[in-house]
């Protein structure tokens, strides 16, 4: 069974801090994704990666960056956290190609004070 | 850019009643996927539809993909308390590189 593990379930940070969210998958999937989930807005794609060191902007990349140095790990970075980045962050992975479903981690609920 | 709208946003039903959520895309989709997220959980893949007019069933759940491949629906017959959660549709456009999610329908079932 696919396992997508996010490093923290809950995280509280202060405005202006640099924040790292980590995600690891154990199924050798090529694609990895970062979403944020807000009530009524569904899941909005921040960034995705289809290979090591490759990244593509999603719908809402502003204020975020990502890193994929190893195939199994995809990191989301908030360069200077702001209160409007308080949200639930979900990582997902899938094999190459659009026909495959995405497998999600449990999410990180991030609060920026 | 591509938009996927989902209605209703919330639905309360009495256990045993039927439930339907509707999904509409601003552009033609290559496919539609449906996910369920239980309270406190993460989205879990339910099914994928690819062909125009396709209908698939999973026990009490019926999924439809419209003829124009721009809309979809999920119908649950005789809801149970285990059906509680938020149901999301999501689709790829013809470029196929990004999955766009609808806003979700939160289903609450009264026993």
Interface residues (C-beta under 8 A of the other chain):
Chain A: X33 X35 X40 X41 X42 X43 X44 X45 X48 X56 X58 X59 X90 X98 X99 X101 X102 X103 X104 X105 X106 X107
Chain B: X1 X4 X6 X9 X30 X31 X33 X41 X42 X43 X44 X45 X48 X50 X88 X90 X92 X96 X97 X98 X99 X100 X101 X102 X103 X104
